[in-house]
């Protein structure tokens, strides 16, 4: 990114464990409003998880 700001990230993964692991990796690099669950679309494979990142803050602030 050219400059810090806010971002919405939607993760598509095969399962809950993978989606939540990706969220943890993002949380280690920037401030995050973490999702507490994934969503599933009936008839579609995998799960989705949406989280919100604040790239202008350090993690844990």
C-alpha positions in Angstrom: 0.0 0.0 0.0 1.1 3.5 -0.7 0.1 4.8 2.7 -1.5 3.4 6.0 -5.2 3.2 6.2 -8.2 0.9 6.8 -8.8 -2.2 4.8 -11.4 -4.9 4.7 -10.1 -8.4 4.1 -12.3 -11.3 3.1 -10.6 -14.7 3.4 -11.9 -17.7 1.4 -10.5 -21.0 2.8 -11.2 -24.7 2.7 -12.1 -24.8 6.5 -12.5 -22.8 9.7 -9.1 -23.7 11.0 -7.3 -22.3 7.9 -9.4 -19.1 7.8 -8.7 -18.4 11.5 -5.0 -19.1 11.0 -4.8 -16.6 8.2 -6.6 -14.0 10.5 -3.9 -14.7 13.2 -1.1 -14.0 10.7 -2.7 -10.7 9.8 -3.2 -9.8 13.5 0.5 -10.3 14.0 1.3 -7.5 11.5 -1.3 -4.9 12.0 -4.2 -3.8 14.3 -7.3 -5.9 13.5 -11.0 -6.1 14.4 -11.1 -9.9 14.3 -14.0 -12.0 13.3 -15.2 -14.6 15.8 -16.7 -17.0 13.2 -16.7 -17.9 9.6 -19.7 -18.0 7.2 -20.7 -20.7 4.7 -22.8 -20.3 1.6 -25.2 -23.3 1.1 -24.0 -25.5 -1.7 -20.6 -23.8 -2.0 -17.4 -25.4 -0.8 -15.3 -23.8 1.9 -15.8 -20.9 4.3 -15.4 -17.1 4.3 -14.2 -14.8 7.0 -14.2 -11.0 6.9 -12.0 -8.9 9.2 -11.1 -5.3 9.3 -7.5 -4.0 9.4 -6.1 -0.7 10.6 -2.8 -0.4 8.8 -1.9 2.8 10.6 -1.6 1.2 14.0 0.7 -1.4 15.5 -0.7 -4.7 16.7 -2.0 -4.7 20.2 -2.7 -0.9 20.4 
